[in-house]
Amino acid sequence: MIDEAIEVRVEQPSDVAAIREVNRRAFAQDQEGEIVDALRARQAALLSLVATAGGRVVGHIMYSPLVVGGIVEGAALGPMAVLPEYQRQGIGSRLVEAGNRTLDEAGCPFVVVLGHAHFYPRFGFGPASAHGVTCEWDVPDDVFLLLVLDHEKTKGMSGLARYRHEFAEADAARSSIHIRRYSVDDAPAVVEAALESVADVQPWLPWCHAGYSIEESRAWLQTRAAAFDEGASFEFAIVSSEGSYLGACGLNQLDRVNKRANLGYWVRSGVTRRGVATAAVRALRDWGFSNTDLIRLEIVVAAGNLASQRVATNAGAVREGTLRRRLVLHGVAHDATIFSFTRPLQPGGEARHLTT
């Protein structure tokens, strides 16, 4: 049983990293945490609550908008997660009760959940099919459940229930975007992508210019291969499941004393706004914490580069503040926004290597 008193409260900005870790450990994967990060970044969460024990975040629940039949808007419950060592002690129930009560008081007409058939009915959930509501995904009838909070507003409601697109994006991005070590043979693909992207990339990465050549690309790739082998920097190609070159990401500017590195990325113009950079940044974060002893990854973005800032936010990096005149681009000093990922901590405060 739990020794500490459990408190359920609204999520605070300082909880972001802990919430990601709760979801990672509860589900033994990153997908649910990535959905939470994306919903939060796009201000799409209706409600996000945490459960704390002794000041530590041990559970989390999020609700997001869901539309039935293209007309009636309610809430989707999930992800909901509790740290493994705190499970089966009533914390999940506390989160569900508090969340449903808050939404009811706010006038939300219904809540749906894709979850355990033996857990959620105790809170009043029943098969959504009994209300004429179907899930957009092919799931068993007894795990797609609905709780009516306002019978008047849901009178006659039926049709397909559609979740926010972040749920589908997280699954698609992880399955179709990969990172791999560079080869010198990648030079032609790098040049093609760079020349396609000069207008978008050159303002922030001066190396990407209209005269960028095969010779420049090969020379860079050769030095990066040696640096990778020496552990001086780790540069990766971003590729599709079919092997198409989409861009690059890497860990560089390594500070061995403080176990810190810069995390950089770019994608070719033809694949922007598709979640490619976000998926690559998450993959690189996971690779870095699994394959090095780094404890901090920093993303430094020029203040005017809003697209790159959105990538950092959507990937779940924590925005820490503004660095005055931090980057010099084309001879001009720019303020920069700094974001970071930090290695999850083990109980007791020691940084641990990820194994997922």
Secondary structure, 3 states (H helix, E strand, C coil): CCCCCEEEEECCHHHHHHHHHHHHHHHCCCHHHHHHHHHHHCCCCCEEEEEEECCEEEEEEEEEEEEECCCEEEEEEEEEEECHHHCCCCHHHHHHHHHHHHHHHCCCCEEEEECCCCCHHHHCCEEHHHHCEEECCCCCHHHEEEEECCCCCCCCCCEEEECCHHHHHHHHHHHHEEEEECCHHHHHHHHHHHHHCHHHHCCCCCCCCCCCCHHHHHHHHHHHHHHHHHCCCEEEEEEECCCCEEEEEEEEEEECCCCEEEEEEEECHHHCCCCHHHHHHHHHHHHHHHHCCCCEEEEEEECCCHHHHHHHHHCCCEEEEEEEEEEEECCEEEEEEEEEEECCECCCCCECCCCC
